[in-house]
Amino acid sequence: MSSLQGSTVFDSTKPVEVTHPSNLPPSLQDPTATAAALEKLVDHSKEHQDVRNGIHAPIHRLMHLPIVQKLIPGIEDLATNWHVGNYVQMRGSTETFFESMPIYPRLGMHLLYYGGTQIKMLHNQSVEAVLKDLSIRQGKHYDAPESVSNIPSFIDTYAVQLDDLLEPDIKKYRTFNEFFYRKLKDGARPVQNEEDPKQVCSAADCRLTVFQNVTFAKQFWIKGSQFDIPSLLNVAPDSDIAKQFDDSSLAVFRLAPADYHRFHAPLDLTFGSTVDIPGQYYTVNPQAVNEPGFDVFTTNKRSVLYATHTPSKTPVAYVAIGAMLVGSIVWTRKEGEQVKRGEELGYFAYGGSTVVVVFPKGFMSLDEDLVENSKKPIETLMKVGYSLGKINA
């Protein structure tokens, strides 16, 4: 895993922001102004080599980014008044860290308050149309050959470690996106307790929350009023699929922009069918997931893999969820292929993203430290291969 994204010296005299529309500077509180600011950042990321002068401007550094201040006058007030980000906890430690947020998901959260309304903004578009358009534009830029100029500053901004990359020479990447979904060398993510066939492992380098059932997930973390398994999988509540996953356990793997963006099998799987579900491009930052009324997991673009645990033939649903500025979700396996625990299943092109793995009721027990962290609630920093739990059968 890369170093903590945006971790910084914490000034305890300054409050941590609880997202609210009135917290943005007055000049940005109108959603049309917020959308215009996002467009400027997306366009500027194409024009400027340093990602900190575009969508990746770290909020805690805004006072030192005059180009961003010129693009969005008054935005530095957000950093002056608040810590903007989330607490995370290291696995195996009681130590917590505060991760500062880049500017783009914070502006995206502001637009969420106006999602699903008839309000028209940038180019007479809805919130949803604006976010889709900007996501496509950002993806096209990061697929262009000239985007390689953004790679060095991205590495510096997020302290991305190059030692475990299959190709550590950044000059060998043909586009920024090729670097973003970079591969790791063999052995870089060993599976813990690999000799135990009942062990289940982390599916991603991520910030993780886990829940023994949906009731706990909604109590401690996912506050959207419409969240349930049928909605997540986009199936009828009385369907056979919904019945298979009734009262199931959940593992929520949030991939931040700095993270390695390939996702892996948490247990020995047979790759089944995949179903692409069209949707929105809302941010999946925890503050959006934790906000009542924001149904980001069941509203966003996503792709569902229906796999089976190979030894027991138990069904497992693996949901790759796109997010704000995510270009695409790519599966790298074919139906019927057997995939060992810890092996790759696919990747996300540019953007922060989330994987939700759904395990049938009673199939596995989640590691107690992860359960307790999730009840606090706080995310746990994880790598591919770390222990997630154990199969009961």
N, C-alpha and C positions, 0 to 999 in steps of 0.2 A: 504494500500500500504506500502511496506517496505520503509525504509529511502532511500534517494536519493543515487542511486548506484554510488559509486566512487566519490561523491561530495567532493571537497577539497578546501583548501585555494587557491585563484586564484592570481597568480603572473602576474600582468598586463604588466610586461616588457617582458614576453615571449609570442610569437604569438600562436594563435590557428591554428592548422594544417588544411590546405585545402589539402585533400589527393592527392598525386601525387607519381608515382613510384619512383622518385628520392629522396623522403624524407626518405625512409628507409636507414639504414646504408649500405654502399657499399657491404658488405658481404652478404646482404639479397636481393639485388635488382634483382638478377637472380631468376626467378620464381621457378626453381628447388631448390634453397637454401631456398626460402620461404616455399615451400611445405615440405621440410625436417624439417624445424623448427617447422611447425605445427604438423608433425608426432611425433617429440620429445615431444612436449607439451601434445599431446593426450596420448602417451605411459607413460609419467611421471605422468599424473593425475591418472593412474591406480596404480602406484607404490608408490605414496606419499599421505599421508593423508591430507596435507594442500593444498587446491585448488589453493592457491596463487602461488604455485610452479609448476603449470601446466597451463591449458588453461585459468584459471581465474586470471592470474597475472595482477593486475591493472597497467596500463601503468604509472600512476603518482607515483607508488611505485617501479618501476623497479630498481632504484638506491639502494634500500634496500632489494633486492631479489637476493642474490649471487647465489642461485641454478639456477635460471632462466638465469642469466648472464653467468653461466658456460655452460648451455644447448645451449644458443644462444649468442655467443660472440658479443658484440657491440650493442645489442638491447637496452641497457640503454641510448644510444645516442638519441633515439627517444624521451624519456622523458626529457632529458636534453635540447633538442632544441625546443620542442613543447608542447603545451597543446593538447591532443588528445581526442576528445570526442564531445559532443553536448550541446548546451544550451536548457534548458527546463523552462517552466513557471508554477508556481503553479496556480491552478484554484482559481479565486476570488482574485487574488493578482497581482500587477505589478512587483513583485519580480521574478527575473530569477536566475537560478542556472546553474552551469556548471557541467556536469556529465562526469567524465573520463571513457574512454573505457577500457574493458579488452583487453588483447593482441590478443586473437584469431580472433575477427572480423576485427581488423586492418590488420593482416596478410592475412585474407580472402579477404579483399578489394584489396590488392595488386595483388592477383591472378585473380581478376575480369578483370584486364587490359589484361590478356592473355586468358580469356575465349573465347570459340568458335574458337580458332586458332588450328593449327596443331602441336603446340609446345608440345613435350612430356617431362615429368619431372619425378617425383618420380615413381620408378618402371616402367618406360616407359609408364606412364599414362597421359591422358589429364587433364587439370584443373578440369573439371567436374567429371571425374572418381576419382581423388584424393579426392575431397571434399565429394563425396558420400561414398567412402571407409572410410575416417576418421569419417564421421558422424555415419556410422554403427558401427564402432569400439567403438566410445565414448558411443553410446547408449547401446551397449552390456556391457560395463564396468559399466555404471550406473544402469543397470538391475541386476547386480551380487550382491549377499549378502554382499560381502566384501566392496562394495561401501558405506555402511553406515558410514564408517570411515571418509568419505569426508563431511558429513553433518555438524558437528560443525564448521569447518573452513569456509564452505559456508555461514552459518548463520552469522558468524563474519565478513566475507569479505563484505557482502551486507547488514549488519544490519537488517536482516529479523526479523520482529516482530512475536512472537509466541502467543501473547495474544488472537488473534482472530481465532486460528486454532481449528478445530474440535478435533484434537489430538495434544495437545501441548507437549506431552512427546516424544522427538525425538528418544528415545530408542525403541519406538513401531513401527517405520518404518523399513520395512524389506530390503529395498534398497534405494539408493539415489533417484532414479526416483520416488519412492512412496512419498518421501518428496517433490520432485520438483513439482509434480502435487497434492499437499496437498489440502484437503478440508477445508473450513472455517465453523465455527459454525453458526447456525441459527441466523439471525439478524446482522451478521458482516458487511453486505453490504446492508443497507436499500435503497430502491428506493426513490429518491426525488420526491415529488409531486405525491405520489403513488395514491392518491385519484382522480387524473385527468387522465381519460382514454386516452387522447390525448397526454400525455407526452411520450417522447422517452428517454431512458437512455443509459448510457455507457455500452458497452458489456464486458468490461475487465478492470482490473487494468492495466494502460498503459500510454504511451505517445501518445497523440492524435492529429491528424490533420483532418480537415473537409473541404469539398468543395461542393459548390452548383451544380457544373457540372464538367465534365472532362476537359474542357478548362481551368478552374481555377486551377484544380489539376495539370495540366501540366505546367501552367504558374508559379506556386509558389512552387511546391514540387516534383512531379513525372516527372523526366526529361528524362526517357527512351523514345526513339523515337518511339517504337512500342506499347506504352501503349494506350489501348482503352478498352471499356467494352467487346466487343466480344473476344478480346485476353485474357482478364482476366478470362472470363468464358469459354474460349476454344470452342466458337460456331461460326458458320458462320455469317458474317456481315449482311446477308439478312435473317437470321433465325428469327422465331417468338420470341425467347428469346431475341435476340439482339434488336429487335424492342420494346419489353416491357421495356427495360432498356436504351433506347436511351436518351442521354442528362440527365442521372440520377445524383442524389446527391451521394457523397461518404463520408464515415467515415473510417479513417485509424487508427486502434488501434495497436500500436507497443508494444509488451510485451518484456521487457528487462529480462535478466536472473534472476534478483532478484524478479521479480513480481510473484504474485499468477497466476498460469498458467491455470486456468479453465476459459472458456469463456461462456457468458450468453446471454440471449435473450434481445434485446434492446426494444422490444415491445411485446405485446401478439401475439404469433405465433402458427400456425399449422405446425408441422414439416413435411416437404415433402421429396422428394428424394435427395440423395447425389450422387455426381459424383466425383470420385478420378481422378486427373490429374497428371500423372507422370511428373517429371521435375528435375531441378537442386537443389543444396544445397548452393546457394550463400547467403552471409550475407544480411540481410535486414536493416542494420544500415542506418540511414538517409543519411550519406555521400555517400552510395552506391545508394540509391533511388534518391538523388539529382544530381547524376553524369550523364551528357548526354551520351547516348549510353549504359547505364547499365539497361537492362529491367528485373529487378529482380522479380517484382510481376507477370509478365506474363511468366516468364521462370521457376520459382521455382516450386517444388512439391507443390500441393495444393488440397484441397477438397472443393467442392461447395455444399452448402445446398440451395435448392430451397424451400423456405418457403412462407407462406402467412400470412399477417396480419389478424388474426382471425375475428375481427368484420367487416372489409371492404372487405376481400378477395383479398386485393392488394398484388401482388407478391413482395417478398423481396429476394435478393440474398445475401448469407452470405458465404464469402470466407475465409477459414482458410488456411494460407500460411505457409508452412514449411520454414526452413532456415538452415544456416550452423550449423551442429551438432544437428539438431532437429531429435529425434528418430521417432516420429510418431504423427499423428493427429487422435484423438479418439472422435467420437460422442457418447454421452451417452443417446440419445433419439431415438425413433423409428418412422418410417413414420406413419403419422396420429395422433400422440400424440400432445395434446395441451400444450403449454408451456407459463406460465405467464411471463410478463415483469420482468426481474431481475433473473429469474430462470436459472439454468445451462443448457448448450447445449452440452458441450464437454470439452476436454482438450488437451494440447500439452505435450508430453513427452519431455525429456531434450532439452533445447536450446531456444534462443531468437526467437520470432515468431511474426507474424502479422495477424490480422483479418481485412478484408475490407468488410464493409457492403454497399450494393448498394440499394438505395431507388429510385423508379421511379420518373421521373420529376414531380415536383409540389406536391408530396405526403406529404412532411414535410418541415418545416423551421428549419434550424440549429440555435442553440443559437449564438447570435451575437458576444459574447466575444470569442467563439471558432473560428468563422469565421475570426475575426480580427487577432487573434494570428496566425492563419494558413497563413494569407497573409503577415506576417512580414518577413519571415516565421519562426515560432517557435512552437514546440510541447507543448501541455498542459498536465500536470500531472493529471490523472483521476483515479477514482475508479469505480468499478462496481456500478451502481445505480445512479451515478451523472447525472444531466440533460444533454441531448445531443441536444434536440430540441422539436418541437411540431408538431403533425399531423395537416395538413391544412383542410382536409375534415371533 
